């Protein structure tokens, strides 16, 4: 009788067939905290439906298919006619359509709209982050278009629609549209005032002809784009429709698609404008002011996207350690592995808690909250997005060799992890933006100090970190060279204050001891062993 030579044992079952939203204790608590009681059942029901979809085998397979089959560029048809189209795998369209129908582009006019959308985006990012880009740009276009009430009245209902229509046709014939954005040029990068794309006024008031290029254009198959160009009155914001009102294609010449490290399912393109029709948004010379609302909204989405990637990485690591056995017991029960998992869980919880707090400030919309966002958004964008890469790498290591294999899904998270730190202004841009607000907008600093001051006296390590931060604020001379240091401390103090207010005591204690009290090493897994690490890990464990 032949012996069996291949018996599979001690392999972790896939993390599938679960509700990604309700399995996340931190996220569900944040939604409950920031949603009015009368709306909470409706919001929970919507997010749980999205969470069940995100955790299903079918939708996870769509995510893998979209990532494994990147978009392709078709500049011409078989007859030589220029068509400038990007072809996506059907799974991409299914994911994008599901995101639109779940309201991930429609926060601005719904009760608790930003909190419910933020939680949904955090959930949906965990399937595949590529389709989140057009969802984010479409959502973020609304505040920019409100600089022109007539344009907003025309386009906002389409942008906030829950209908995904992938066909290229005039926007007036569509029940819903998606938007992209093009600001960056070869010579300018983040210095958009160095843009060279020219806008020449046409006979019809408010219309222009654009000539120039965009080095990065997001979501090139969108129905419209917000772009910056040099008009006679200076740098100006424009709406560029993909298809004109008469049904003809606008001049939108796709030169090539970027071959990116991650975000493989999404297309980022180089675009040439050559007599491209555009409509002005706001006044000439006020381009940065017109588009800044879009930038702020997409920066918050970078925080949410990183928080989503971090949550999925931690969920996979804890799930693996809860099932895998080594050296006579479950990995999760080993003191050193427990320390690593708890440290990762703290980072993830702090990111999620901060991201939902920012979304709640948008829902509030009051003067104090908007002033708070002016500092908190770039500080959070700087810090949370930078923590994503080391966390995902460490989480992959928790799976050992399995975490280095594509089938585990961890390599996709690792490749995706640097993206949100680069998009919408890299680290230095965020730090300099914080400095500008500190120097020019005293109301923003006051709002930040009020927020973190709500828990003064609750934890001596947090109090000490606040005192040190105030000393940094007192010396603004030559601060640019230490801007990253200051912004990092701001983000950590803000996260610490939120956790002291809202998290279980063992979580707040561990965060303050390590991140603020200095009882921490240079790598994950170096928490003080006297802490209640078991409770922290169990809190992060996804319930399947």
N, C-alpha and C positions, 0 to 999 in steps of 0.2 A: 504494500500500500504506500503510495507516494505521500510524503510529508508536505504539510502546508508551509510554504516559505514566505508568504506575504499576508500576514495578519495585521491589520491596522488597529493600533491601540493608542491611547493617551493623546489623541488629537482633539483639539478644541472644536466644538460644533460651530458652524457659521452663525454670526450675529445677524439673524434674519427673521422675518415674521414677527415683528414687534412694533410698538408705537414709539417712534423716535421722540415725540414730544412728551408723552406722559412718563416715559422711562427716564427722563431727565429731571431730577428733583429740583435742581437749581433753577432751570428755566421755568418750570411750572410755578415755582414759588414766586419768581420775579413777575410773571404774568399776573398772578393773583394779587400781588402787591400793588401793581400799577394799573389795574383795571377796576372800574367802578363795579360794585357788587351787582347792580342790575344788568350789566353786560357780560358778567363773567361766564355764565353758563354757555352763552352763544359763542364767546371767544374760545373757550375750552373745546367746545364741540368742533368748531372749524379747525383749530390747530391739531386736535386729535385725529381728525380725518386726514389732514395732510401728513401727520406723523405716521399713521398706519400705512399710507401710500409710500412714504419715504423708507419705511422699514420692510416693505414687501419684497419678495424675491423678484417679482416682475420689474418693479421700478429700479431696484438695484442693478438688475441686468441691463436696463436702459442706460444707466449711468456708465456701466462698463463699456457698452457698445459705443456710446457717443465718444468716450475717451479713446477707445481703440480704433476708431474710424474718423480721423480728423477731417475738417472741411477741406474742400478743394476749390481752386479758383478756375473759372471759365471766363476768359476775356472775350472770346469770339464764338459764334455758332458755327455750324458746319459749312455755311456759305461764306464765311468771312466777315459777317456783320458783328460789330462790337456789341456785346451784351453785358459784360462786367457783372457776373453773378458768382455767388459762392454757393456751392452745393454742400448740404449737411446730411448726415445719416438720419434716417427716419426717427431714431431714438432721440436725437437732439430736439426735433420738433415736438415730440411727445412730452419731453421734459419741460421745454419752454411753454408749451400750451398748458400743461398742468400748473406751472408756476403762475401764469397769468390768470387762469381760472380760479386759483386759490387767493387772489387778491394781492399778490406780491408787487403789483404796480399801482395799487389803488389805496394808498394810505391817507391822502390829504383830506378827503371829505367824509371819512367814516369815523364813527365814535371809537375812541381808543385805537384809531387807525394805525398809528406809528408803532405802538407796542405790539399789536397783533401781527402787523407786517414784519416787525423786527424778529419776533419769535419764529414766524413762518420762514423767513429768510435763513435764520440760523439753522432751522431744521432742514430746509431744502438744500442748503449748501452741502450737507453731509451725503447727499446722493451723488452729485457731481457739480463742482463749482463753476464749470464753464458756462452753463446757461444762466447763471446769476448775473453776468455782466449786462446783457440786454434788459433783464428785469430791473437792475439797479439804475441803468441810464434812463429807462422809460419813467420810472418813479421820480428820478431826480430832475427830469426836464420840467416838471410842473412849476416849481418855484422860479425857475429862470424865465419861463414864458409869461409868468404873471407880471413881468416888467412891462408887458404890452397887453393890456386888458382885452383888446380885440383878438389877438392871437390866442390868448389863454381861453377865451370863450369858444373859439373854434376848435382848438386842439385838446384841451384838457379832458373833455368827456371821452375822447378816443384813447388818450393815454391811460386813463384810470379805468377803462373798460376791463371786464373779465373775459373778453373774447379774443382769442388769438387767431389772426388771419394771416397766413404766411404768404399770400399772393402779392406780387408787386403790381399794384394798381392805384389809381388816385385815392388819396386818403378820404375824400368825401364819400366814397363808395364803400368804405370799410367800417365795420362795427367796432374795431379796435386796432390800435397801431402800437408799434414799438419804436424806440428812438435809440440813436447812438450819439457819439460826441467826437469832435475832432479839434483839439487845441494844439497839440505838440507838433513842432516842425523840426527839420533836420538841424538847423543852426541854433535853435532856441532852447529845446528841451523844456524845462520848467519855466524858463524866462519867456513867457508868452508875449511880452511886450516887444520881443525881438522878431515876432512873426513877420513874414514878408508877403503872405497871400494878400492880394489886392482886391478891393471891392469898388467897382465903378457904378455909380448911380444910373438907373434906367429911367425912362420917361414916367412910368407909373410910380407914384409916391411910395417910398418904403421898400422898393425893389432894387436889386443890384445884380451885377454880373461879377462872379468871382473868378480869379485866375491865380493859381498857386498850387501848393501841395500840403498834405498832412502826413507826417511821418508815422503817427499812430492814429488810426481811426477805429473806434470800437464798434463792434456789431455792424459790419458793412452791408448786411442785407436788411437793415431797418427801413422803416417808412420815412423817417426824417432824422436830421442831424443838427445839433447845435454846434456851430463852429465860430472861431474868431478870425477876423480879417481886418486889414488896414483900409478903412474908408477915408474920404477926404477929411473928416473930423477926428480921425484917430482910430485906435483899436476898438472894434465894434463886434457885437454878437449878432449872428445870423442864423435863421432857420433854413436849412437846405432840404427840400423834399426829394425823395428818391424818384418819384414819379410826378410829373407835372399835372395840373388840373385837366388838361386836354387828353391825358392818357399817354403822352410821349415820355420817354425816359429822360430825366435830367442828365446833364453831363457829369458823370461820376466815374472816373477812370481808375479802375483798380489795377495797381501796378504789380503788387505781389502780396502774399500773406506772410506774416511773421512766423518763423519757426521757433516756437517758444519752449522754454524749459518745462513748464507745466501748462495748465489751462488749455489742454490740447483740443478739447471739443469746441472751443470758442475761436472765432476768427478775429484776428486783428490785422488791419490792412494798411498799406500805403496807398494814398488816394491823390489823384491829380484833378484839379479844377481847371477847366479851360472854357470859359464862357458859361459857367454854371449859374443857373438862376437861384437867387436867394432872397429871402425876406428879412428885413432888419428887425431885431428884437431890442426894444429900448432905443435910447438915443445914440447917435454917433459919438464915438469917443468914450462911451460908458460900457465897453464890452466886458471888462473884468467885473464891474459892479453888477451887470446883468446876469453873468454866468456864475457868480460866486455862490448863489443859493444851490445850484446844481452841484458844484464842487463840494460844498459842505455836506449835502445829502449823500453823495457817493463816498465821502470820507467815512461817514458813519457806517455805510454798508461795508467798507473795508474792515472796520472793527467787527461788525457782525459776521462777515465772512471768515475772518481769522478765528473768532470765537467758535464758529461752527466746525471748522477744521479741527480745532483743539479738542472740542467735545467729542467728535468722532474718534480721534486718535486715542483719547483717554478711555472712551467706552470700549474700544477694541482691546486695549491693553488690559483693562480690568477684567473684561470678559474672558480673555485668554488666561489670565492668571487665576481666575476662579475655577477653571476647568483643568488646566494643565498640572500634572504632578511631576515632581522632581525631588530627589533626595528624601523620599519617604513621606511626602505631604504635598498639599496644594501650594502652588507658587505664591498665591495671595497670603498664605499664612506664614511665609518665611519673613523674618523681621526686616531683612535688607530690601527684599522686593516690596514689602509693604511700605517702606519708607519712600521708595521711588514712586510707587503708585500714588501715595498720599501727596507727595510734592507736585506731581503732575495734576492731580485733582484740584489742588489749591489754585494753581495757575489758571486752569480752565474755569473754575468757579468765579474767580476774580474777574476774568474777561467777560463772562456772560453777565454777571451782576452789573458791571460797569456799562456794557452795551445796552442793556434794557433800561438802565437809568437815563441814558442819553435819549433813547427813543421816547421815554415818558416825558422828558423835557420838551420835545417837539409837540407832543399831544397837548401839554399845558399851554404853551405858546405865549405865556406872560413875559413881561419885560425882564424880570429877574431870571427866569429860566433861559431865555434867549441869550442873556448876558453870560450865564453859566456855560452855555454851549460854545460860546465864542472861544473860551479857553479849553474846555473839557474835550471837545471833539478833536482838535489837533493833538492834544496831549495823549488822548486815548489811541488815536490813529498811530502816533509815534510808537507807543509802548506795546500795545496789545499785538499789533502786527509783527513787531520784532520778536516777541516771545513765541510766536507760532512755530518758527523753524526749529529751534532747539527742542521744543516740546514734542513735535511730531517725530523727530529723529529719535528721541529717547523712548517714545512710545513704541516705535518700530523695534527698537532693541529689546523691549520687554517680550516680544514674540520670538526673539532669537533669530535663527536663520529663516524661519517662516516669515518674519516681518520684512525680510529683504527680497522676498519673492513677490512678483507682480500679483499673483492670485489673491494674496492677503489683502490687497487694497492699500496697505500702508505706503508703498512707494509712490502711489498717486498722491497721497496726502503730503508726503515729503516734498515732491516736486511742486506741488501747488503752494506750499507754505510761504515762500518768499514773496509771492505775487502782491499781496495786499500792502506790503510795506513799500513797494515800488510804485504802484498805481496811485493816481490822484495826489502826487507829490511825495517823494521819498523822504527819508528820515530828517535830513537837514532842512527841507522845506517846511515840514511840520514844526520843527523846533524854532525856526525863524518866525513862523507865523505866530507861535505862542509869544515870542519876544515882542513882536509888534503890538499884540494885544496888551501885554503887560505895560508897555511904555506909553500907549496911546489911549487905552480904554480902561480907566480906573474902575468903571462899573463892572467889567468882566472879572477883574481880580477880586472885587468885593463879593461878587456872587459866588466865586469859587471858595473864598474863605468862609462865607456863610455856610456853604454846603459841608465842608470838612469840619467846620466848627460845631456842628450839631452834636458831635460825640466827644467834645473836649472833656477830659477827665475820666473817660471810660476805660482807657488803656494807656499805661505810662509810656509804652514804646511808640504808640501813635502820637501821643503828646510831644515826645521828644523829636519825632520826625517832623511834626508841624513846626516846632520851634526852629529847627535847622532850616526848614524851607523858608520861613519868614526872614531868616538871616540872609538867605540867597536873594530874596526879593529886595532887601534893603540896600543891596549893592548892585546896581544895574550898569555900572561903568565896566566896560570890557566884558559884558556878559555873553557876547556872541560865542566866544571861544569855549564857554562852559554851558552852552545852551542845552546840549543833550543831557548833561548831568542834571540841570534844573528841571527839565521836562520829565525825565525819568522819575525824579523824586515827586513831582506833582502827581503823576499817574499813580505811583505807589501809595502816596498818602490818600488820594481819592479812593482807590480800591480798598485800602485798609479801613477808611471811614465807613464805606458802604458795607463792608463785611462785619464790622463791629455793630453796625445798626441792624443788619438783616440776617446774617448767617448764624448757624449754631455756634455756641461758644467755642467748641473745639476747633472749628474752622477759623474763626477770627483769631483765636489764640495762636494757632500755628502760623497764620499769615503774618501777624504782627511780630512774632518771635523771629521769624526767618527774614522776611522782606524788609521789615522796619527796625527790628532789634539787633540785626547783625549775627544772629545765631544760625548761620547757614554757610554752606560751602559754595564752590563755584560750579557745581553740577547738580542736577536733580538727584534726589535721594540722600540729601545731607541735612534733613530736618533734625531737630533735637529729639532724641529717642524717648524722652519723657512725655511727649505729647500723645494725645489719643488718636493715633494714626489709624487704628482699626475702624473707628467710626467715620473718619474722613474717606477712607477707601470704600466702605460700604455705601456711603452716600453717593459716590460716583458710579456705583455699579448699575448698569442698565438692567431693568427688570424685563425679562423676556417671558 
